[in-house]
Amino acid sequence: MKTQANATSGRTVGPEPRPATNAELLDVRAVATLLDCSPRHIYRLSDVGRMPRPVKLGQLVRWRRAVLMEWLDAGCPSVRSVRGGAR
């Protein structure tokens, strides 16, 4: 992991941030960008079972990149099964 040097003092200020494309867990904004829709629409899709469920880490809500990519490759099928048949 590389570190960044402060231009004025030459001191190391911390690790260089990893690009978002390599992230394993995506936040709602990254998922919305991936699907070309609004963050609110992502929450709606998730709430009704139209997309994979997120991982909850305390108050944080994240989606696994690999799971989303598999879902996209499969044609975005509904992930929640219907109970009780048609009404």
Gaussian input, Z-matrix of N, CA and C with variables (Angstrom, degrees):
# hf/3-21g

backbone

0 1
 N
 C     1     B1
 C     2     B2     1     A1
 N     3     B3     2     A2     1     D1
 C     4     B4     3     A3     2     D2
 C     5     B5     4     A4     3     D3
 N     6     B6     5     A5     4     D4
 C     7     B7     6     A6     5     D5
 C     8     B8     7     A7     6     D6
 N     9     B9     8     A8     7     D7
 C    10    B10     9     A9     8     D8
 C    11    B11    10    A10     9     D9
 N    12    B12    11    A11    10    D10
 C    13    B13    12    A12    11    D11
 C    14    B14    13    A13    12    D12
 N    15    B15    14    A14    13    D13
 C    16    B16    15    A15    14    D14
 C    17    B17    16    A16    15    D15
 N    18    B18    17    A17    16    D16
 C    19    B19    18    A18    17    D17
 C    20    B20    19    A19    18    D18
 N    21    B21    20    A20    19    D19
 C    22    B22    21    A21    20    D20
 C    23    B23    22    A22    21    D21
 N    24    B24    23    A23    22    D22
 C    25    B25    24    A24    23    D23
 C    26    B26    25    A25    24    D24
 N    27    B27    26    A26    25    D25
 C    28    B28    27    A27    26    D26
 C    29    B29    28    A28    27    D27
 N    30    B30    29    A29    28    D28
 C    31    B31    30    A30    29    D29
 C    32    B32    31    A31    30    D30
 N    33    B33    32    A32    31    D31
 C    34    B34    33    A33    32    D32
 C    35    B35    34    A34    33    D33
 N    36    B36    35    A35    34    D34
 C    37    B37    36    A36    35    D35
 C    38    B38    37    A37    36    D36
 N    39    B39    38    A38    37    D37
 C    40    B40    39    A39    38    D38
 C    41    B41    40    A40    39    D39
 N    42    B42    41    A41    40    D40
 C    43    B43    42    A42    41    D41
 C    44    B44    43    A43    42    D42
 N    45    B45    44    A44    43    D43
 C    46    B46    45    A45    44    D44
 C    47    B47    46    A46    45    D45
 N    48    B48    47    A47    46    D46
 C    49    B49    48    A48    47    D47
 C    50    B50    49    A49    48    D48
 N    51    B51    50    A50    49    D49
 C    52    B52    51    A51    50    D50
 C    53    B53    52    A52    51    D51
 N    54    B54    53    A53    52    D52
 C    55    B55    54    A54    53    D53
 C    56    B56    55    A55    54    D54
 N    57    B57    56    A56    55    D55
 C    58    B58    57    A57    56    D56
 C    59    B59    58    A58    57    D57
 N    60    B60    59    A59    58    D58
 C    61    B61    60    A60    59    D59
 C    62    B62    61    A61    60    D60
 N    63    B63    62    A62    61    D61
 C    64    B64    63    A63    62    D62
 C    65    B65    64    A64    63    D63
 N    66    B66    65    A65    64    D64
 C    67    B67    66    A66    65    D65
 C    68    B68    67    A67    66    D66
 N    69    B69    68    A68    67    D67
 C    70    B70    69    A69    68    D68
 C    71    B71    70    A70    69    D69
 N    72    B72    71    A71    70    D70
 C    73    B73    72    A72    71    D71
 C    74    B74    73    A73    72    D72
 N    75    B75    74    A74    73    D73
 C    76    B76    75    A75    74    D74
 C    77    B77    76    A76    75    D75
 N    78    B78    77    A77    76    D76
 C    79    B79    78    A78    77    D77
 C    80    B80    79    A79    78    D78
 N    81    B81    80    A80    79    D79
 C    82    B82    81    A81    80    D80
 C    83    B83    82    A82    81    D81
 N    84    B84    83    A83    82    D82
 C    85    B85    84    A84    83    D83
 C    86    B86    85    A85    84    D84
 N    87    B87    86    A86    85    D85
 C    88    B88    87    A87    86    D86
 C    89    B89    88    A88    87    D87
 N    90    B90    89    A89    88    D88
 C    91    B91    90    A90    89    D89
 C    92    B92    91    A91    90    D90
 N    93    B93    92    A92    91    D91
 C    94    B94    93    A93    92    D92
 C    95    B95    94    A94    93    D93
 N    96    B96    95    A95    94    D94
 C    97    B97    96    A96    95    D95
 C    98    B98    97    A97    96    D96
 N    99    B99    98    A98    97    D97
 C   100   B100    99    A99    98    D98
 C   101   B101   100   A100    99    D99
 N   102   B102   101   A101   100   D100
 C   103   B103   102   A102   101   D101
 C   104   B104   103   A103   102   D102
 N   105   B105   104   A104   103   D103
 C   106   B106   105   A105   104   D104
 C   107   B107   106   A106   105   D105
 N   108   B108   107   A107   106   D106
 C   109   B109   108   A108   107   D107
 C   110   B110   109   A109   108   D108
 N   111   B111   110   A110   109   D109
 C   112   B112   111   A111   110   D110
 C   113   B113   112   A112   111   D111
 N   114   B114   113   A113   112   D112
 C   115   B115   114   A114   113   D113
 C   116   B116   115   A115   114   D114
 N   117   B117   116   A116   115   D115
 C   118   B118   117   A117   116   D116
 C   119   B119   118   A118   117   D117
 N   120   B120   119   A119   118   D118
 C   121   B121   120   A120   119   D119
 C   122   B122   121   A121   120   D120
 N   123   B123   122   A122   121   D121
 C   124   B124   123   A123   122   D122
 C   125   B125   124   A124   123   D123
 N   126   B126   125   A125   124   D124
 C   127   B127   126   A126   125   D125
 C   128   B128   127   A127   126   D126
 N   129   B129   128   A128   127   D127
 C   130   B130   129   A129   128   D128
 C   131   B131   130   A130   129   D129
 N   132   B132   131   A131   130   D130
 C   133   B133   132   A132   131   D131
 C   134   B134   133   A133   132   D132
 N   135   B135   134   A134   133   D133
 C   136   B136   135   A135   134   D134
 C   137   B137   136   A136   135   D135
 N   138   B138   137   A137   136   D136
 C   139   B139   138   A138   137   D137
 C   140   B140   139   A139   138   D138
 N   141   B141   140   A140   139   D139
 C   142   B142   141   A141   140   D140
 C   143   B143   142   A142   141   D141
 N   144   B144   143   A143   142   D142
 C   145   B145   144   A144   143   D143
 C   146   B146   145   A145   144   D144
 N   147   B147   146   A146   145   D145
 C   148   B148   147   A147   146   D146
 C   149   B149   148   A148   147   D147
 N   150   B150   149   A149   148   D148
 C   151   B151   150   A150   149   D149
 C   152   B152   151   A151   150   D150
 N   153   B153   152   A152   151   D151
 C   154   B154   153   A153   152   D152
 C   155   B155   154   A154   153   D153
 N   156   B156   155   A155   154   D154
 C   157   B157   156   A156   155   D155
 C   158   B158   157   A157   156   D156
 N   159   B159   158   A158   157   D157
 C   160   B160   159   A159   158   D158
 C   161   B161   160   A160   159   D159
 N   162   B162   161   A161   160   D160
 C   163   B163   162   A162   161   D161
 C   164   B164   163   A163   162   D162
 N   165   B165   164   A164   163   D163
 C   166   B166   165   A165   164   D164
 C   167   B167   166   A166   165   D165
 N   168   B168   167   A167   166   D166
 C   169   B169   168   A168   167   D167
 C   170   B170   169   A169   168   D168
 N   171   B171   170   A170   169   D169
 C   172   B172   171   A171   170   D170
 C   173   B173   172   A172   171   D171
 N   174   B174   173   A173   172   D172
 C   175   B175   174   A174   173   D173
 C   176   B176   175   A175   174   D174
 N   177   B177   176   A176   175   D175
 C   178   B178   177   A177   176   D176
 C   179   B179   178   A178   177   D177
 N   180   B180   179   A179   178   D178
 C   181   B181   180   A180   179   D179
 C   182   B182   181   A181   180   D180
 N   183   B183   182   A182   181   D181
 C   184   B184   183   A183   182   D182
 C   185   B185   184   A184   183   D183
 N   186   B186   185   A185   184   D184
 C   187   B187   186   A186   185   D185
 C   188   B188   187   A187   186   D186
 N   189   B189   188   A188   187   D187
 C   190   B190   189   A189   188   D188
 C   191   B191   190   A190   189   D189
 N   192   B192   191   A191   190   D190
 C   193   B193   192   A192   191   D191
 C   194   B194   193   A193   192   D192
 N   195   B195   194   A194   193   D193
 C   196   B196   195   A195   194   D194
 C   197   B197   196   A196   195   D195
 N   198   B198   197   A197   196   D196
 C   199   B199   198   A198   197   D197
 C   200   B200   199   A199   198   D198
 N   201   B201   200   A200   199   D199
 C   202   B202   201   A201   200   D200
 C   203   B203   202   A202   201   D201
 N   204   B204   203   A203   202   D202
 C   205   B205   204   A204   203   D203
 C   206   B206   205   A205   204   D204
 N   207   B207   206   A206   205   D205
 C   208   B208   207   A207   206   D206
 C   209   B209   208   A208   207   D207
 N   210   B210   209   A209   208   D208
 C   211   B211   210   A210   209   D209
 C   212   B212   211   A211   210   D210
 N   213   B213   212   A212   211   D211
 C   214   B214   213   A213   212   D212
 C   215   B215   214   A214   213   D213
 N   216   B216   215   A215   214   D214
 C   217   B217   216   A216   215   D215
 C   218   B218   217   A217   216   D216
 N   219   B219   218   A218   217   D217
 C   220   B220   219   A219   218   D218
 C   221   B221   220   A220   219   D219
 N   222   B222   221   A221   220   D220
 C   223   B223   222   A222   221   D221
 C   224   B224   223   A223   222   D222
 N   225   B225   224   A224   223   D223
 C   226   B226   225   A225   224   D224
 C   227   B227   226   A226   225   D225
 N   228   B228   227   A227   226   D226
 C   229   B229   228   A228   227   D227
 C   230   B230   229   A229   228   D228
 N   231   B231   230   A230   229   D229
 C   232   B232   231   A231   230   D230
 C   233   B233   232   A232   231   D231
 N   234   B234   233   A233   232   D232
 C   235   B235   234   A234   233   D233
 C   236   B236   235   A235   234   D234
 N   237   B237   236   A236   235   D235
 C   238   B238   237   A237   236   D236
 C   239   B239   238   A238   237   D237
 N   240   B240   239   A239   238   D238
 C   241   B241   240   A240   239   D239
 C   242   B242   241   A241   240   D240
 N   243   B243   242   A242   241   D241
 C   244   B244   243   A243   242   D242
 C   245   B245   244   A244   243   D243
 N   246   B246   245   A245   244   D244
 C   247   B247   246   A246   245   D245
 C   248   B248   247   A247   246   D246
 N   249   B249   248   A248   247   D247
 C   250   B250   249   A249   248   D248
 C   251   B251   250   A250   249   D249
 N   252   B252   251   A251   250   D250
 C   253   B253   252   A252   251   D251
 C   254   B254   253   A253   252   D252
 N   255   B255   254   A254   253   D253
 C   256   B256   255   A255   254   D254
 C   257   B257   256   A256   255   D255
 N   258   B258   257   A257   256   D256
 C   259   B259   258   A258   257   D257
 C   260   B260   259   A259   258   D258

   B1=1.4491
   B2=1.5237
   B3=1.3181
   B4=1.4531
   B5=1.5227
   B6=1.3191
   B7=1.4566
   B8=1.5112
   B9=1.3228
   B10=1.4558
   B11=1.5141
   B12=1.3210
   B13=1.4594
   B14=1.5177
   B15=1.3101
   B16=1.4604
   B17=1.5207
   B18=1.3301
   B19=1.4608
   B20=1.5253
   B21=1.3203
   B22=1.4646
   B23=1.5244
   B24=1.3205
   B25=1.4615
   B26=1.5190
   B27=1.3492
   B28=1.4538
   B29=1.5209
   B30=1.3424
   B31=1.4675
   B32=1.5156
   B33=1.3070
   B34=1.4555
   B35=1.5179
   B36=1.3510
   B37=1.4555
   B38=1.5177
   B39=1.2951
   B40=1.4647
   B41=1.5067
   B42=1.3107
   B43=1.4569
   B44=1.5233
   B45=1.3060
   B46=1.4597
   B47=1.5207
   B48=1.3253
   B49=1.4681
   B50=1.5172
   B51=1.3400
   B52=1.4530
   B53=1.5134
   B54=1.3249
   B55=1.4603
   B56=1.5181
   B57=1.3356
   B58=1.4637
   B59=1.5178
   B60=1.3281
   B61=1.4582
   B62=1.5167
   B63=1.3364
   B64=1.4568
   B65=1.5260
   B66=1.3217
   B67=1.4583
   B68=1.5216
   B69=1.3019
   B70=1.4613
   B71=1.5225
   B72=1.3269
   B73=1.4630
   B74=1.5204
   B75=1.3272
   B76=1.4601
   B77=1.5174
   B78=1.3260
   B79=1.4609
   B80=1.5250
   B81=1.3142
   B82=1.4630
   B83=1.5242
   B84=1.3148
   B85=1.4713
   B86=1.5191
   B87=1.3262
   B88=1.4619
   B89=1.5305
   B90=1.3430
   B91=1.4648
   B92=1.5251
   B93=1.3206
   B94=1.4631
   B95=1.5312
   B96=1.2976
   B97=1.4587
   B98=1.5234
   B99=1.3222
   B100=1.4608
   B101=1.5275
   B102=1.3371
   B103=1.4646
   B104=1.5301
   B105=1.3074
   B106=1.4662
   B107=1.5324
   B108=1.3280
   B109=1.4635
   B110=1.5253
   B111=1.3254
   B112=1.4654
   B113=1.5335
   B114=1.3297
   B115=1.4610
   B116=1.5357
   B117=1.3214
   B118=1.4685
   B119=1.5224
   B120=1.3234
   B121=1.4626
   B122=1.5345
   B123=1.3233
   B124=1.4721
   B125=1.5259
   B126=1.3251
   B127=1.4659
   B128=1.5287
   B129=1.3170
   B130=1.4725
   B131=1.5232
   B132=1.3381
   B133=1.4681
   B134=1.5306
   B135=1.3068
   B136=1.4581
   B137=1.5259
   B138=1.3273
   B139=1.4640
   B140=1.5244
   B141=1.3328
   B142=1.4676
   B143=1.5265
   B144=1.3307
   B145=1.4482
   B146=1.5138
   B147=1.3115
   B148=1.4572
   B149=1.5275
   B150=1.3303
   B151=1.4647
   B152=1.5245
   B153=1.3261
   B154=1.4684
   B155=1.5219
   B156=1.3205
   B157=1.4633
   B158=1.5187
   B159=1.3091
   B160=1.4690
   B161=1.5178
   B162=1.3079
   B163=1.4588
   B164=1.5132
   B165=1.3212
   B166=1.4612
   B167=1.5169
   B168=1.3144
   B169=1.4598
   B170=1.5265
   B171=1.3231
   B172=1.4560
   B173=1.5126
   B174=1.3196
   B175=1.4639
   B176=1.5308
   B177=1.3340
   B178=1.4582
   B179=1.5227
   B180=1.3232
   B181=1.4593
   B182=1.5257
   B183=1.3238
   B184=1.4648
   B185=1.5190
   B186=1.3237
   B187=1.4612
   B188=1.5189
   B189=1.3252
   B190=1.4619
   B191=1.5261
   B192=1.3227
   B193=1.4573
   B194=1.5269
   B195=1.3177
   B196=1.4680
   B197=1.5238
   B198=1.3281
   B199=1.4662
   B200=1.5294
   B201=1.3327
   B202=1.4662
   B203=1.5225
   B204=1.3339
   B205=1.4613
   B206=1.5284
   B207=1.3339
   B208=1.4730
   B209=1.5260
   B210=1.3269
   B211=1.4626
   B212=1.5208
   B213=1.3241
   B214=1.4602
   B215=1.5332
   B216=1.3331
   B217=1.4654
   B218=1.5289
   B219=1.3336
   B220=1.4672
   B221=1.5264
   B222=1.3214
   B223=1.4609
   B224=1.5124
   B225=1.3094
   B226=1.4720
   B227=1.5274
   B228=1.3367
   B229=1.4606
   B230=1.5269
   B231=1.3241
   B232=1.4609
   B233=1.5215
   B234=1.3166
   B235=1.4633
   B236=1.5192
   B237=1.2968
   B238=1.4679
   B239=1.5164
   B240=1.3190
   B241=1.4671
   B242=1.5174
   B243=1.3231
   B244=1.4651
   B245=1.5077
   B246=1.3293
   B247=1.4629
   B248=1.5129
   B249=1.2892
   B250=1.4541
   B251=1.5208
   B252=1.3082
   B253=1.4557
   B254=1.5272
   B255=1.3240
   B256=1.4654
   B257=1.5276
   B258=1.3140
   B259=1.4687
   B260=1.4882
   A1=108.23
   A2=116.91
   A3=122.17
   A4=110.43
   A5=114.79
   A6=119.73
   A7=108.58
   A8=116.23
   A9=121.87
   A10=109.04
   A11=116.03
   A12=120.57
   A13=108.91
   A14=115.75
   A15=121.23
   A16=107.95
   A17=118.12
   A18=122.45
   A19=112.71
   A20=118.89
   A21=120.55
   A22=112.07
   A23=118.02
   A24=119.02
   A25=113.26
   A26=117.72
   A27=120.68
   A28=113.21
   A29=117.16
   A30=120.66
   A31=110.41
   A32=115.94
   A33=121.99
   A34=108.46
   A35=116.71
   A36=120.45
   A37=113.48
   A38=119.66
   A39=120.48
   A40=111.95
   A41=115.93
   A42=119.98
   A43=111.61
   A44=115.20
   A45=121.85
   A46=108.15
   A47=118.38
   A48=119.38
   A49=111.27
   A50=115.73
   A51=121.27
   A52=109.17
   A53=117.75
   A54=119.46
   A55=111.06
   A56=116.44
   A57=121.40
   A58=112.10
   A59=118.41
   A60=120.77
   A61=112.00
   A62=118.40
   A63=121.40
   A64=112.81
   A65=117.79
   A66=121.23
   A67=110.50
   A68=116.28
   A69=121.62
   A70=111.40
   A71=116.76
   A72=122.24
   A73=108.96
   A74=115.89
   A75=121.28
   A76=110.42
   A77=116.60
   A78=119.99
   A79=108.97
   A80=116.40
   A81=121.01
   A82=112.05
   A83=117.68
   A84=119.84
   A85=111.75
   A86=116.88
   A87=120.38
   A88=110.94
   A89=116.50
   A90=120.53
   A91=109.78
   A92=117.25
   A93=121.33
   A94=110.57
   A95=117.51
   A96=121.46
   A97=110.47
   A98=116.38
   A99=121.72
   A100=111.66
   A101=116.47
   A102=121.29
   A103=113.17
   A104=117.05
   A105=123.09
   A106=111.76
   A107=114.95
   A108=121.11
   A109=108.19
   A110=116.61
   A111=120.58
   A112=111.12
   A113=116.85
   A114=119.78
   A115=112.19
   A116=117.35
   A117=120.41
   A118=110.37
   A119=117.92
   A120=121.73
   A121=110.76
   A122=116.70
   A123=120.75
   A124=109.51
   A125=117.22
   A126=120.10
   A127=111.01
   A128=117.55
   A129=120.52
   A130=110.97
   A131=116.81
   A132=120.65
   A133=110.82
   A134=116.08
   A135=120.73
   A136=111.56
   A137=117.15
   A138=121.47
   A139=113.32
   A140=117.13
   A141=119.88
   A142=112.84
   A143=117.68
   A144=120.82
   A145=115.01
   A146=117.84
   A147=121.27
   A148=112.12
   A149=117.14
   A150=121.58
   A151=108.28
   A152=118.06
   A153=119.85
   A154=112.60
   A155=114.83
   A156=120.34
   A157=111.03
   A158=116.54
   A159=119.48
   A160=111.34
   A161=114.78
   A162=122.98
   A163=105.88
   A164=117.45
   A165=120.32
   A166=109.18
   A167=115.26
   A168=123.21
   A169=107.19
   A170=115.82
   A171=119.43
   A172=108.64
   A173=117.15
   A174=122.27
   A175=112.70
   A176=116.86
   A177=120.74
   A178=111.47
   A179=116.46
   A180=122.93
   A181=106.94
   A182=116.42
   A183=121.79
   A184=110.19
   A185=115.66
   A186=121.75
   A187=108.58
   A188=117.16
   A189=121.81
   A190=109.18
   A191=116.16
   A192=121.79
   A193=111.28
   A194=117.77
   A195=121.15
   A196=111.35
   A197=117.39
   A198=121.63
   A199=109.99
   A200=116.86
   A201=120.09
   A202=111.51
   A203=117.01
   A204=119.76
   A205=110.84
   A206=117.78
   A207=121.05
   A208=110.23
   A209=116.61
   A210=121.94
   A211=110.54
   A212=117.41
   A213=121.37
   A214=111.35
   A215=116.50
   A216=120.93
   A217=111.89
   A218=116.85
   A219=121.77
   A220=112.29
   A221=117.82
   A222=121.03
   A223=114.00
   A224=118.29
   A225=124.29
   A226=113.38
   A227=117.85
   A228=118.50
   A229=111.34
   A230=116.29
   A231=120.85
   A232=107.59
   A233=117.31
   A234=120.08
   A235=112.93
   A236=117.99
   A237=121.89
   A238=109.05
   A239=116.68
   A240=119.27
   A241=109.79
   A242=115.55
   A243=121.68
   A244=108.04
   A245=116.61
   A246=121.64
   A247=110.59
   A248=117.20
   A249=121.87
   A250=115.91
   A251=119.10
   A252=121.18
   A253=113.27
   A254=115.32
   A255=121.72
   A256=111.09
   A257=115.20
   A258=120.68
   A259=110.29
   D1=130.24
   D2=179.57
   D3=-84.35
   D4=154.73
   D5=174.63
   D6=-118.38
   D7=156.11
   D8=-179.79
   D9=-99.04
   D10=141.81
   D11=176.43
   D12=-101.69
   D13=139.68
   D14=176.39
   D15=-71.17
   D16=128.28
   D17=-174.73
   D18=-64.38
   D19=-33.01
   D20=-176.17
   D21=-84.19
   D22=-40.08
   D23=-175.81
   D24=-105.81
   D25=-16.25
   D26=-178.84
   D27=78.60
   D28=3.84
   D29=-179.45
   D30=-80.05
   D31=152.59
   D32=176.34
   D33=-78.72
   D34=131.28
   D35=-175.93
   D36=-110.01
   D37=-3.95
   D38=177.60
   D39=140.62
   D40=175.75
   D41=-177.98
   D42=-68.24
   D43=149.42
   D44=175.85
   D45=-71.62
   D46=132.23
   D47=-177.95
   D48=-65.29
   D49=142.24
   D50=177.21
   D51=-77.36
   D52=145.30
   D53=176.39
   D54=-63.39
   D55=145.48
   D56=-177.91
   D57=-64.17
   D58=-22.41
   D59=-177.79
   D60=-69.04
   D61=-20.88
   D62=-179.55
   D63=-96.55
   D64=-0.30
   D65=-176.39
   D66=-67.56
   D67=138.86
   D68=177.65
   D69=-79.73
   D70=-36.87
   D71=179.62
   D72=-112.04
   D73=132.21
   D74=-177.85
   D75=-110.50
   D76=139.99
   D77=174.65
   D78=-82.97
   D79=175.49
   D80=-174.49
   D81=-62.18
   D82=-35.15
   D83=179.25
   D84=-66.76
   D85=-40.45
   D86=178.95
   D87=-66.30
   D88=-39.71
   D89=177.93
   D90=-66.18
   D91=-41.81
   D92=178.64
   D93=-61.90
   D94=-40.57
   D95=176.94
   D96=-64.62
   D97=-43.23
   D98=178.92
   D99=-60.12
   D100=-40.25
   D101=-177.75
   D102=-94.71
   D103=-1.36
   D104=179.48
   D105=57.00
   D106=54.07
   D107=176.82
   D108=-148.12
   D109=-176.15
   D110=-178.50
   D111=-84.86
   D112=155.69
   D113=174.63
   D114=-58.19
   D115=-36.77
   D116=179.27
   D117=-62.59
   D118=-38.33
   D119=178.99
   D120=-64.95
   D121=-35.59
   D122=177.25
   D123=-62.10
   D124=-45.73
   D125=178.17
   D126=-61.99
   D127=-39.77
   D128=178.38
   D129=-62.75
   D130=-47.29
   D131=179.27
   D132=-59.46
   D133=-42.85
   D134=-179.56
   D135=-66.58
   D136=-42.18
   D137=-178.15
   D138=-62.67
   D139=-34.62
   D140=-178.18
   D141=-96.30
   D142=4.48
   D143=175.74
   D144=80.57
   D145=23.67
   D146=-179.76
   D147=-89.72
   D148=-6.22
   D149=178.16
   D150=-145.31
   D151=165.90
   D152=-179.67
   D153=-56.59
   D154=147.26
   D155=178.84
   D156=-69.94
   D157=146.43
   D158=177.71
   D159=-79.41
   D160=166.71
   D161=172.18
   D162=-95.98
   D163=130.68
   D164=179.48
   D165=-106.21
   D166=124.51
   D167=179.26
   D168=-118.38
   D169=86.93
   D170=-172.98
   D171=67.44
   D172=-119.94
   D173=177.95
   D174=-87.53
   D175=-11.87
   D176=-177.94
   D177=-79.86
   D178=142.70
   D179=176.79
   D180=-121.05
   D181=121.52
   D182=-178.45
   D183=-135.67
   D184=153.86
   D185=176.33
   D186=-115.52
   D187=140.87
   D188=177.07
   D189=-74.48
   D190=126.65
   D191=-179.19
   D192=-57.64
   D193=-45.76
   D194=-177.10
   D195=-61.98
   D196=-41.20
   D197=179.88
   D198=-65.78
   D199=-42.84
   D200=178.36
   D201=-63.51
   D202=-40.86
   D203=-179.08
   D204=-66.66
   D205=-38.65
   D206=175.68
   D207=-62.76
   D208=-42.74
   D209=179.49
   D210=-62.81
   D211=-43.25
   D212=177.75
   D213=-64.30
   D214=-43.11
   D215=179.71
   D216=-63.54
   D217=-29.22
   D218=179.63
   D219=-82.76
   D220=0.05
   D221=178.72
   D222=90.82
   D223=20.69
   D224=176.98
   D225=59.28
   D226=51.50
   D227=178.06
   D228=-71.00
   D229=155.59
   D230=174.94
   D231=-64.64
   D232=136.81
   D233=-176.30
   D234=-98.71
   D235=-12.12
   D236=178.67
   D237=-96.60
   D238=130.92
   D239=178.78
   D240=-81.83
   D241=148.58
   D242=-179.84
   D243=-84.66
   D244=131.11
   D245=178.42
   D246=-103.54
   D247=139.73
   D248=171.70
   D249=84.46
   D250=-1.65
   D251=176.55
   D252=81.66
   D253=-173.59
   D254=-176.32
   D255=-75.29
   D256=151.30
   D257=179.04
   D258=-115.26

